């Protein structure tokens, strides 16, 4: 092995083997007539790198503190050992900025690539007028096959001026696209982490993939982690056509109330996905005209797990579990959702009418979902700010069918004012050992765990009836992008329920 290593070095020095190339861009001092192979001979504009196909181990570097206008389009074929890197260079602490043209559908486009990392950039794509379908960063594989190990790290995407209407094409900070008819295409081990999505309309991070079960080729093992989403009015994180996605330690807050009345949106949720895990996330301040829950297990999904999340101060409730019973053969419905160890404080505060009047239940189950388990969650509904606000704890209603076999086990249901359960025509509902604190119409369990109720009153309500301070003991603080985030602590909430149910 030592012999081959020495031979490689000899070949490298004699020019028989080429070393990976690094390209440099400097918007102020660069020149497109330069070689681009050093900081001193950097290129100037994005035009110079059009058609550049980066190979294993090569790097494309943008000078910190510089602004590059236009569109960056990249295709790259890296390897597991030597990925292609798109990054920043220079001593300044300000990341380089890429600003799309007024008519740009995207400012940065990664197309048909393998083993590529994009990091330490800021992306802006505003334009003069809203453009349906506009995104800041578009990552696409089409008629390509399997795209491996694409990593988006520490990227800021801001001020993307798309449409606020989903039917028009919407808009997004980061758009992930996979498709193709001649060659089925998907991502394996795609990672989006440590990013900041700011003032993007309509959505933050969303997919466009194979959603039809009759043509099923899902992305595998996607990880969405440690991202901060703020001032995004629509959907936060929505994988589509994926299997085994992990979404954790993300924060979405301060959604502006600007969506038209036709629009539904929520914080973090899968559509047409299997085996999704959504855990240790925080969603607050969602204000969509319809839905606006922190979390959602949507239809055409199997085995969605939503656990250890914190939802608060959203117009909608903590969670939606739904299935469109009229979707047809492209959908497998919604089966096997598990909602456990989540905390909801002060949700369900929508101050205005929706498409069916005042509506903001703490838990909304819609349509013919099957075999849902809702276990050991804390739903803490505070006093209404106005008398017209809906104060329903749980509703299970019609969407071309009704839910069957939903189990509510060992949850805390607290309401500061009279609340209600409305199970309509759903079937085979099971309520087991839940703790009801407050007054409820149509309470499904007549025999309450009185000692557990006293425990909650003593440990939470007597310390802080709003729940924010008392339940903070079950949270841990973590900083993401200089913002202090509150995540449910797994050990603390499990100990809390152990003590609660022991009394």
PyMOL commands that set and color helices and strands:
alter all, ss='L'
color gray80, all
select helices_A, chain A and resi 2-13+39-41+46-49+166-168+213-215+450-461+471-474+490-502
alter helices_A, ss='H'
color red, helices_A
select strands_A, chain A and resi 22-25+53-55+59-63+67-69+72-77+84-89+96-99+108-111+116-119+121-124+134-142+146-148+150-153+156-161+171-179+186-188+191-193+196-201+203-208+219-220+223-225+228-230+237-238+240-243+246-248+251-253+264-265+268-274+277-279+282-284+290-291+295-297+301-302+305-307+310-312+319-322+334-335+338-340+343-345+363-366+370-375+378-381+392-397+404-409+412-415+419-422+430-432+435-437+440-441+475-480+483-488
alter strands_A, ss='S'
color yellow, strands_A
deselect
rebuild
show_as cartoon
